[in-house]
Amino acid sequence: MTDRPDAFRPTIDDPAAQLRAPYLEAVAAFARRGPRRYFVPGHTGGPGADPGLIGEIGPSAFALDIPQDMPGVDATPISWGTLPPPPTPFEQAEMLAADAYGAGRSWFLTNGATQGNHATMLALAPTGTEIVVQRNSHGSIVDGLVLSGGTPRFVAPGYDPDLGMATVVSPQQLREAVRQHPQATAVTLVSPTYFGMVADIGGCARVAHEAGMLLLVDCAWGPHFGFHEDLPASALRQGADVVLTSTHKHGGSLTQSAILHVASGAFPGSAGPERLAEVQHDVGRALRMMRSTSPSSLLMASLDGARRQLAAHGAGLLDVTIARVRALSHEINAIDGCRVVGPAHPAAPFPGVVAHDPLRIVIDVRGTGHTGLDLQRRLRDELDTVVELATDATVVLVIGVQAPESLVREFPGALKRALRTNRPTSGARRTTPAPAVPGETVLTPRAAYQSARDAVAPEEAVGRVAAEAISGYPPGIPAVLPGELVTAEAVRHLVTLRDAGVRLHGAADPQLGAMLVVRQPAPADEGATVVAPPVTASAEG
């Protein structure tokens, strides 16, 4: 698989090109041709695979499973000669993705948005640099900083204490963060959030660029943004410089597939073309190190097909789906004690939130006398209805871009049955207390990771330097991160979450019998020592 940046351009001359899926078509043509296979994978297009697996997923999956560097698919045929070759079908597919999202360069990822976060941290936050990071960013951001050696300067998102959910970082909060850390070179934010809340990306882009910083947006939950007038625009078109879209979440590709985009500079508000050309080079270099030499053709073909569906048919599909979701939300609001979180919710408007993703239905169930966690269990165990997420206060549904009518029609009835048969919870329980104020950052995540570690009882961890990241889900805001001093408040917060049955993500011991702390600092590392406390801008911003 080649990587020729000069073969890519930000726009496609032929609008009808979005009706094609060149990589998918090339892989399918190869499979239909049925060549003699003297190459990996060892299932030889199916005969070597387990018959039971073939029966479950079908023989076509194996026929389409081919390695990289296949001439006519993702490599130039040897017979082309010395003339400059045209883009391969794979290169064409990535070009079409860039065109659809408004990027200057897009890369298909086969290890999810995690791979993209690792690569962008390696490329844009190397040892000795600082980056402003939304505190409830995906864990792969901190893992990427472990790889890169960069220093995070955290900015806290807004928080709704009644619903127990993190919201977004507002331009005002970001302005205060970059004022406190003017030496940072980039900012990374999350929009939309796990709860479908959308930040003012245009405003945040202006703040970042005025400070001379790049803006990176983890838009993993918004691959459908920009493909319908009732959805927010693509973050790239609002001035973001680097954007991740986890296409499998809403866009219709297979699990573990995603796309990483770097802006072209064509839209107002983004960094200049020269700076973005440097970013493209650096990100591409990092991706070459992070990606497998055996990427899944099935995952990449699914990305090509998903892009075609969104670009060519997304508006029509979303017309139908959004109408169905609105009808579903109306029915849910008619159920006693239930309210869909959005612009019409009693707690709205939420600070900093400029829109809500209609395909993520967050149901406030506090008025029912039940907890969301209890309803989730009842729906799953008794009614075979599986939701994306539940908290003490909410139940969360994720709807794809082409939601079957039956899926939307049947949920209100299932929720009503769960409410009738599930015994209300006595008294008010709060399993998502307000996030703990983080301790001072004294080591980079990389230095903390490389240090010798001790496993100690939580109360003994107070005052020590954390060697692991621990977040309660919900609300998903880390209580401790590698390199931070563990505070008594953070320990109390985690113990409260654990006792309430909340999952502690990232903890080596999920029961919190012990916490990992640094035994001694790692060997001297440029930029390893950080003395300023992290930014904790208020939710009101």
C-alpha positions in Angstrom: 0.0 0.0 0.0 1.6 3.2 -1.1 1.5 6.6 0.7 1.9 9.3 -1.9 0.7 12.7 -0.5 1.0 14.3 -4.0 -1.6 11.9 -5.3 -4.3 13.5 -3.1 -6.3 16.7 -3.6 -9.0 18.3 -1.5 -11.8 18.2 -4.1 -13.0 15.7 -6.8 -13.8 17.3 -10.2 -16.6 14.8 -11.0 -19.5 15.1 -8.5 -20.7 11.6 -9.7 -17.5 10.1 -8.3 -19.2 10.0 -4.8 -21.5 7.3 -6.3 -18.6 5.0 -6.6 -16.7 2.9 -4.0 -13.4 2.3 -5.9 -11.6 0.2 -3.2 -14.7 -1.9 -2.4 -15.3 -2.4 -6.1 -11.7 -3.4 -6.8 -11.6 -5.9 -3.9 -14.9 -7.4 -5.0 -13.7 -7.7 -8.6 -10.6 -9.5 -7.4 -12.7 -11.9 -5.4 -15.0 -12.6 -8.3 -12.1 -13.2 -10.6 -11.1 -16.1 -8.3 -7.4 -16.1 -8.8 -5.2 -19.0 -7.6 -4.2 -18.0 -4.2 -0.6 -18.7 -3.3 -0.5 -15.9 -0.7 -1.8 -15.0 2.7 -4.2 -15.1 4.5 -4.0 -18.9 5.1 -7.7 -19.5 4.8 -7.1 -19.2 1.0 -10.2 -17.3 0.3 -12.4 -19.7 2.4 -11.3 -23.3 2.1 -8.9 -23.1 5.0 -11.4 -21.5 7.4 -13.6 -23.2 10.0 -16.8 -24.4 8.4 -18.8 -23.2 11.3 -17.4 -19.7 10.9 -18.1 -19.8 7.1 -21.6 -20.8 7.9 -22.1 -17.9 10.2 -20.6 -15.0 8.2 -20.7 -16.4 4.7 -18.1 -17.4 2.1 -17.9 -13.9 0.6 -16.2 -12.5 3.7 -13.3 -14.8 3.1 -13.1 -14.2 -0.6 -12.9 -10.4 0.1 -10.2 -10.8 2.7 -7.0 -10.0 0.8 -3.7 -8.6 1.9 -2.3 -5.2 1.1 -0.1 -4.3 -1.8 -2.3 -6.1 -4.3 -1.7 -4.7 -7.8 -4.9 -3.1 -9.2 -6.3 -2.7 -5.7 -4.0 -0.7 -3.5 -0.7 -1.0 -5.5 0.3 0.1 -9.0 0.7 -2.8 -11.4 4.4 -3.5 -12.2 3.6 -3.2 -15.9 2.8 0.5 -15.6 6.3 1.4 -16.4 8.1 4.7 -15.6 5.2 7.1 -16.2 3.6 8.6 -13.1 0.8 6.2 -12.2 -2.8 7.2 -11.5 -4.1 6.8 -8.0 -4.9 3.3 -7.1 -8.5 2.3 -6.1 -7.4 2.6 -2.5 -6.0 6.0 -2.9 -9.1 7.0 -4.8 -11.2 5.8 -1.9 -9.3 8.0 0.6 -9.5 10.9 -1.8 -13.3 10.6 -2.0 -13.4 10.5 1.8 -11.4 13.7 2.0 -13.8 15.3 -0.5 -16.9 14.1 1.3 -15.8 15.6 4.6 -14.0 18.6 3.3 -10.5 17.5 4.2 -7.2 18.0 2.5 -6.1 14.5 3.4 -7.9 11.5 4.9 -6.6 8.2 6.1 -8.6 5.0 6.6 -7.9 3.5 10.1 -8.4 -0.2 11.0 -7.8 0.2 14.8 -10.6 2.7 15.4 -10.2 6.3 16.5 -7.7 5.0 19.1 -5.2 4.6 16.3 -5.9 8.1 15.1 -5.4 9.6 18.6 -2.2 7.7 19.1 -0.9 9.0 15.7 -1.9 12.6 16.2 -0.3 12.7 19.7 2.9 11.3 18.2 2.9 13.8 15.4 1.7 16.9 17.2 2.6 16.5 20.9 6.2 15.3 21.0 8.4 15.4 24.1 9.0 18.9 25.2 5.7 20.3 23.9 2.4 21.0 25.7 -1.1 20.4 24.5 -4.4 21.6 26.0 -6.6 18.5 26.5 -10.2 18.2 27.4 -10.1 16.3 30.6 -12.7 13.7 29.6 -11.1 13.0 26.3 -10.9 9.3 25.2 -8.2 7.3 27.1 -6.3 6.9 23.9 -5.3 10.6 24.1 -3.4 10.0 27.3 -2.0 6.7 25.9 -0.9 8.6 22.9 0.9 11.1 25.2 2.6 8.1 26.9 3.9 7.2 23.5 4.9 10.8 22.4 6.2 12.3 25.7 4.1 15.4 25.4 2.7 17.3 28.4 -1.1 17.6 28.8 -2.6 20.8 30.2 -6.2 19.8 31.1 -9.3 21.9 30.7 -12.4 20.6 32.4 -15.7 20.3 30.5 -19.0 21.6 31.8 -20.9 19.3 34.1 -24.5 18.9 34.9 -24.8 17.6 38.5 -28.4 16.6 38.3 -28.0 14.4 35.3 -24.5 13.4 36.3 -23.0 14.0 32.8 -20.2 15.9 31.4 -21.0 18.4 28.7 -18.5 20.3 26.5 -15.7 22.9 26.7 -16.9 26.3 25.7 -14.9 28.9 23.8 -14.7 31.0 27.1 -13.3 28.0 29.0 -10.8 27.3 26.3 -9.8 31.0 26.2 -8.9 30.8 29.9 -7.0 27.5 29.3 -4.9 28.9 26.5 -4.3 32.1 28.5 -2.8 30.0 31.3 -0.8 27.9 28.9 0.3 30.1 26.0 3.2 27.8 25.2 0.9 25.0 24.2 1.0 24.2 20.5 -2.4 22.5 20.1 -5.8 21.9 21.6 -7.8 18.7 21.5 -11.5 18.7 22.2 -14.4 16.2 22.1 -17.6 17.0 20.1 -20.1 15.5 20.0 -19.9 13.9 23.5 -21.0 10.5 24.5 -24.3 12.1 25.4 -24.7 13.8 22.0 -23.8 17.3 23.1 -22.2 19.5 20.5 -19.6 22.2 21.3 -19.1 25.5 19.5 -16.3 24.3 17.3 -16.2 27.5 15.2 -15.7 29.6 18.4 -13.1 27.2 19.8 -11.2 27.2 16.5 -11.0 31.0 16.6 -9.7 30.9 20.2 -7.1 28.3 19.4 -5.9 29.9 16.2 -5.7 33.4 17.8 -3.3 31.8 20.2 -1.3 30.2 17.4 -2.5 26.7 18.3 -3.9 23.9 16.2 -7.4 22.6 16.9 -7.9 18.8 17.0 -11.5 17.5 17.4 -12.4 14.0 18.4 -15.6 13.7 16.4 -15.8 10.0 16.9 -19.5 10.1 17.6 -20.2 12.4 14.7 -19.3 10.7 11.4 -22.7 11.7 10.1 -22.3 15.4 10.8 -22.4 17.5 7.7 -24.5 15.2 5.6 -27.9 16.7 6.5 -29.1 20.2 7.1 -30.6 19.3 10.5 -27.2 18.1 11.7 -24.2 20.2 12.7 -21.6 20.9 10.0 -18.5 18.9 9.8 -15.9 20.1 12.3 -13.5 20.6 9.4 -15.9 23.1 7.8 -16.0 25.0 11.1 -12.3 25.6 11.3 -10.9 22.4 13.0 -7.5 21.4 11.7 -7.5 17.6 12.5 -10.7 15.6 13.0 -11.4 12.0 13.8 -14.6 10.3 12.7 -15.3 6.9 14.0 -17.4 5.8 11.0 -18.6 2.5 12.5 -20.4 4.3 15.3 -23.1 6.0 13.2 -21.9 5.8 9.6 -22.5 2.2 8.8 -18.9 0.7 8.5 -17.7 -2.3 10.4 -16.6 -2.1 14.0 -13.0 -1.0 14.5 -13.0 1.2 11.4 -12.5 5.0 11.4 -11.2 7.9 9.3 -8.6 10.6 10.3 -8.8 13.9 8.5 -6.5 16.9 8.2 -8.0 20.1 6.9 -7.1 21.6 3.5 -7.2 25.2 4.5 -10.0 25.9 2.1 -12.5 26.8 4.9 -12.4 30.0 6.9 -11.0 29.6 10.4 -8.6 26.8 9.9 -4.8 27.0 10.1 -3.0 28.2 6.9 -2.2 25.9 4.0 1.5 25.8 4.8 1.0 24.8 8.4 -1.6 22.2 7.4 0.9 20.7 4.8 3.3 20.2 7.7 0.6 18.6 9.8 -0.3 16.3 6.9 3.3 15.2 6.6 3.8 14.7 10.3 0.5 12.8 10.8 1.1 10.6 7.8 4.6 9.8 9.1 3.1 8.8 12.5 0.4 6.7 10.9 3.0 4.7 8.9 4.5 3.7 12.3 1.1 3.0 14.0 -0.7 1.0 11.3 -0.5 -2.7 10.6 1.2 -4.0 7.6 -1.7 -6.4 7.4 -4.7 -4.1 7.4 -8.1 -5.7 7.0 -9.5 -5.2 3.5 -13.0 -5.9 5.0 -12.7 -2.9 7.3 -11.3 -0.6 4.6 -13.9 -1.7 2.1 -16.6 -1.0 4.7 -15.3 2.5 5.1 -15.4 3.0 1.4 -18.9 1.8 1.2 -20.0 3.8 4.2 -18.5 7.0 2.7 -20.4 6.4 -0.5 -23.7 5.9 1.3 -23.3 9.0 3.4 -22.1 11.2 0.5 -24.5 10.0 -2.1 -27.5 8.9 -0.1 -27.0 10.3 3.4 -29.4 13.3 3.1 -32.3 11.1 2.0 -31.6 8.3 4.6 -31.2 10.9 7.3 -34.5 12.6 6.3 -36.3 9.4 7.1 -34.3 8.5 10.2 -34.4 12.0 11.8 -38.2 12.1 11.3 -38.5 8.7 12.9 -36.3 9.7 15.8 -38.3 12.9 16.4 -41.5 10.8 16.5 -39.8 8.4 18.9 -38.7 11.3 21.2 -42.2 12.6 21.2 -43.6 9.2 22.3 -40.9 8.9 25.0 -41.7 12.4 26.3 -45.4 11.2 26.6 -44.4 8.5 29.1 -44.9 9.6 32.6 -41.6 10.6 34.2 -39.5 10.5 31.0 -37.9 13.4 29.2 -35.5 13.4 26.3 -32.5 15.5 27.0 -32.3 18.2 24.3 -33.2 21.8 23.7 -36.7 21.3 25.2 -35.4 19.6 28.4 -36.1 21.6 31.6 -32.4 21.8 32.3 -31.6 23.3 28.8 -29.8 25.2 27.6 -26.6 23.5 28.9 -23.6 25.8 29.2 -21.5 25.8 26.0 -23.8 23.3 24.2 -24.9 24.6 20.8 -26.7 21.5 19.5 -27.7 18.0 20.3 -27.2 15.0 18.0 -30.7 13.8 17.2 -29.4 10.2 16.6 -28.4 9.9 20.2 -31.5 9.8 22.4 -30.7 10.5 26.1 -33.7 9.8 28.3 -33.9 11.4 31.7 -35.7 8.8 33.8 -35.5 10.5 37.2 -39.2 11.3 37.2 -40.1 7.6 37.0 -38.8 6.5 40.4 -36.4 4.1 38.6 -32.7 4.4 37.9 -31.4 4.2 34.4 -29.2 1.4 35.4 -32.1 -0.7 36.7 -34.1 0.0 33.5 -31.1 -1.0 31.4 -30.9 -4.3 33.2 -34.6 -4.9 32.9 -34.7 -4.1 29.2 -31.7 -6.3 28.5 -32.5 -9.3 30.7 -36.3 -9.6 30.3 -37.1 -7.8 27.1 -34.0 -8.5 25.0 -33.7 -4.8 24.3 -30.1 -3.6 24.5 -29.3 0.1 24.9 -26.0 1.9 24.4 -25.5 3.2 27.9 -27.3 3.9 31.2 -26.5 6.1 34.2 -28.3 6.6 37.5 -30.4 9.3 35.8 -30.5 8.3 32.1 -30.9 5.7 29.5 -29.1 6.3 26.2 -30.0 5.0 22.7 -27.8 5.2 19.6 -29.6 5.3 16.3 -27.8 4.6 13.0 -28.2 6.6 9.8 -30.7 4.1 8.4 -32.8 3.1 11.4 -35.4 0.3 10.6 -38.9 1.6 11.3 -39.5 -1.4 13.6 -36.6 -0.6 15.8 -37.9 2.9 16.4 -41.5 1.8 16.7 -41.0 -0.9 19.3 -38.9 0.9 21.9 -41.6 2.9 23.6 -43.6 -0.2 24.3 -40.5 -2.0 25.7 -39.7 1.0 28.0 -43.3 1.1 29.3 -43.1 -2.7 30.1 -39.8 -2.2 31.9 -41.3 0.6 33.9 -44.4 -1.5 34.8 -42.5 -4.6 35.9 -39.4 -3.0 37.5 -39.9 -2.0 41.1 -39.1 1.7 41.6 -36.0 2.5 43.5 -36.7 3.8 47.0 -35.2 7.1 47.7 -32.8 9.1 45.5 -29.5 7.6 44.7 -26.6 9.5 43.3 -24.1 7.3 41.7 -22.4 10.0 39.7 -21.1 12.6 42.1 -19.4 15.8 40.8 -15.9 15.1 39.5 -13.1 15.4 41.9 -10.8 18.4 41.6 -7.6 16.9 40.0 -4.3 16.9 41.8 -1.2 18.8 40.6 0.6 17.3 37.6 4.2 16.6 38.5 5.2 14.1 35.8 4.3 13.6 32.1 2.1 10.6 31.4 5.2 9.1 29.7 7.4 9.5 32.7 4.8 8.1 35.1 4.2 5.1 32.8 8.0 4.4 32.6 8.5 4.6 36.4 8.6 1.7 38.7 5.2 1.2 40.3 3.7 0.2 43.6 0.2 -1.2 44.2 -1.1 0.4 47.4 -4.4 0.7 49.2 -6.4 3.7 48.0 -6.0 5.6 51.3 -2.2 5.0 51.0 -2.2 6.4 47.5 -3.1 9.9 48.7 -0.1 12.2 48.1 1.6 9.8 45.7 1.9 10.2 42.0 -0.7 8.2 40.0 0.7 5.6 37.5 -2.7 4.8 36.0 -5.8 6.6 34.7 -9.1 5.9 36.5 -12.4 7.2 35.3 -15.9 6.3 36.5 -18.3 5.6 33.6 -20.5 7.6 33.9 -19.6 10.5 33.9 -16.3 9.6 32.2 -14.2 12.4 33.7 -10.9 10.9 35.0 -10.4 11.2 38.8 -6.7 10.6 38.4 -4.3 10.5 35.5 -0.8 9.2 35.2 1.6 11.9 36.5 -0.9 13.6 38.8 -0.8 13.6 42.6 -3.6 11.5 44.1 -5.8 13.6 46.3 -8.0 12.4 49.2 -11.0 13.9 47.3 -10.2 11.8 44.3 -10.0 8.6 46.3 -13.3 9.4 48.1 -14.9 10.1 44.6 -13.7 6.7 43.3 -14.8 4.8 46.3 -18.3 6.4 46.1 -18.5 5.3 42.5 -17.3 1.8 43.2 -19.7 1.3 46.0 -22.6 2.4 43.7 -21.6 -0.2 41.2 -20.2 2.2 38.6 -17.6 0.8 36.3 -14.1 2.1 37.0 -12.5 2.3 33.5 -8.7 2.0 33.3 -8.1 0.8 36.8 -5.7 -2.1 37.2 -8.0 -3.3 40.0 -11.6 -2.5 39.0 -12.7 -3.2 42.6 -10.3 -0.5 43.8 -8.6 -2.8 46.3 -5.4 -1.2 45.2 -4.2 1.7 43.1 -1.0 2.0 41.0 1.4 4.8 42.1 4.9 5.8 41.0 7.6 4.3 43.2 10.2 6.8 41.9 10.4 9.2 39.0 11.4 7.8 35.6 14.8 8.5 34.3 15.4 12.1 33.3 13.1 12.9 30.4 12.9 16.3 28.6 9.6 17.9 29.6 8.9 15.2 32.2 8.5 17.5 35.2 5.4 19.7 35.2 4.9 22.1 38.1 1.8 24.0 37.1 -1.6 22.6 38.2 -4.1 21.6 35.4 -6.7 24.0 34.2 -10.1 23.4 35.8 -12.2 26.1 34.2 -15.7 26.3 35.5 -18.7 24.7 33.8 -20.3 28.2 33.5 -17.3 29.3 31.3 
